[in-house]
Amino acid sequence: MGNVDSDAIQALAGPASPLTTVYIWPLDERARDPQGRHGSFRTKCAVADNRVALISSANLTEYALNLNMELGIHIVGGEVLAQIVGHVDQLISDGILRAATQE
């Protein structure tokens, strides 16, 4: 699963967990360089109901959420949102992103 553990996944879903799906990029789906190092999942994007998106520089860490200065953009509707939703949907349908499980 990389650097996100089940506690973080559970915190992301929170009280809305039956309505929320958190996706991960499993290590077995990541490209590797000749030294065997894999890519990192650096995306910070949340989409709700295919109607709104939040894209942020913040990592989901205590520092980023409570101490750092971070920047994000809230997108409501429009072509950019449609492109984000389409891209994420394609990654999911291709099996590159998978629903996280709370193990």
C-alpha positions as CSV (number, residue, x, y, z in Angstrom):
1,M,0.0,0.0,0.0
2,G,3.0,2.4,0.3
3,N,3.0,5.0,2.9
4,V,-0.7,5.2,3.8
5,D,-1.7,2.9,6.6
6,S,-5.2,1.7,7.5
7,D,-5.5,4.3,10.3
8,A,-5.1,7.1,7.7
9,I,-7.6,5.4,5.4
10,Q,-10.1,5.0,8.3
11,A,-9.6,8.7,9.2
12,L,-10.2,9.8,5.6
13,A,-13.5,7.9,5.4
14,G,-14.5,9.0,9.0
15,P,-18.2,9.0,9.7
16,A,-19.0,9.0,6.0
17,S,-17.2,5.6,5.4
18,P,-20.2,3.8,4.0
19,L,-20.4,6.6,1.4
20,T,-16.7,7.1,0.9
21,T,-14.1,5.2,-1.2
22,V,-10.4,5.8,-0.7
23,Y,-8.3,4.6,-3.6
24,I,-4.6,3.6,-3.5
25,W,-2.0,3.0,-6.1
26,P,-0.7,-0.5,-5.2
27,L,3.1,-1.1,-5.4
28,D,2.5,-3.9,-7.9
29,E,1.0,-1.3,-10.3
30,R,3.9,1.2,-10.1
31,A,6.6,1.5,-12.6
32,R,10.2,0.8,-11.4
33,D,13.5,2.2,-12.5
34,P,16.5,0.0,-13.2
35,Q,17.5,0.2,-9.5
36,G,14.1,-1.2,-8.5
37,R,12.8,2.1,-7.0
38,H,9.0,2.6,-7.5
39,G,7.0,5.8,-8.2
40,S,5.2,7.6,-5.4
41,F,1.5,8.5,-5.2
42,R,1.9,12.3,-4.9
43,T,-1.7,13.1,-5.9
44,K,-3.7,15.1,-3.5
45,C,-7.2,15.2,-5.0
46,A,-10.6,14.5,-3.7
47,V,-13.8,14.2,-5.8
48,A,-17.3,14.3,-4.3
49,D,-20.3,13.1,-6.2
50,N,-18.7,13.9,-9.6
51,R,-19.7,17.5,-8.8
52,V,-16.8,19.0,-6.9
53,A,-13.1,18.4,-6.5
54,L,-10.4,19.6,-4.2
55,I,-6.8,19.6,-5.4
56,S,-4.2,20.5,-2.8
57,S,-0.5,20.7,-2.2
58,A,-1.1,19.2,1.3
59,N,0.0,15.7,2.2
60,L,-2.3,14.0,4.7
61,T,0.0,14.4,7.6
62,E,-0.3,16.3,10.9
63,Y,2.2,18.9,9.8
64,A,0.5,19.5,6.4
65,L,-2.9,19.8,7.9
66,N,-2.1,21.7,11.0
67,L,1.2,23.5,10.8
68,N,2.3,24.0,7.1
69,M,1.2,26.6,4.7
70,E,-0.5,24.7,1.9
71,L,-2.5,25.7,-1.1
72,G,-5.5,24.1,-2.8
73,I,-8.2,24.8,-5.3
74,H,-11.9,23.9,-5.0
75,I,-13.5,23.1,-8.4
76,V,-17.3,23.0,-8.9
77,G,-18.6,21.6,-12.1
78,G,-17.2,22.5,-15.6
79,E,-14.8,20.9,-18.1
80,V,-11.8,20.7,-15.7
81,L,-13.9,18.7,-13.2
82,A,-15.1,16.4,-16.0
83,Q,-11.5,15.8,-17.1
84,I,-10.5,14.9,-13.5
85,V,-13.4,12.6,-13.0
86,G,-12.8,10.9,-16.4
87,H,-9.1,10.4,-15.7
88,V,-9.7,9.0,-12.2
89,D,-12.5,6.7,-13.5
90,Q,-10.1,5.4,-16.2
91,L,-7.4,4.7,-13.7
92,I,-9.9,2.7,-11.6
93,S,-11.3,0.8,-14.6
94,D,-7.8,-0.1,-15.8
95,G,-7.1,-1.4,-12.3
96,I,-4.2,1.0,-11.7
97,L,-6.1,2.6,-8.7
98,R,-7.8,0.2,-6.3
99,A,-10.2,0.7,-3.5
100,A,-8.3,0.6,-0.2
101,T,-9.3,-1.9,2.4
102,Q,-9.2,-1.4,6.1
103,E,-7.0,-4.4,7.0
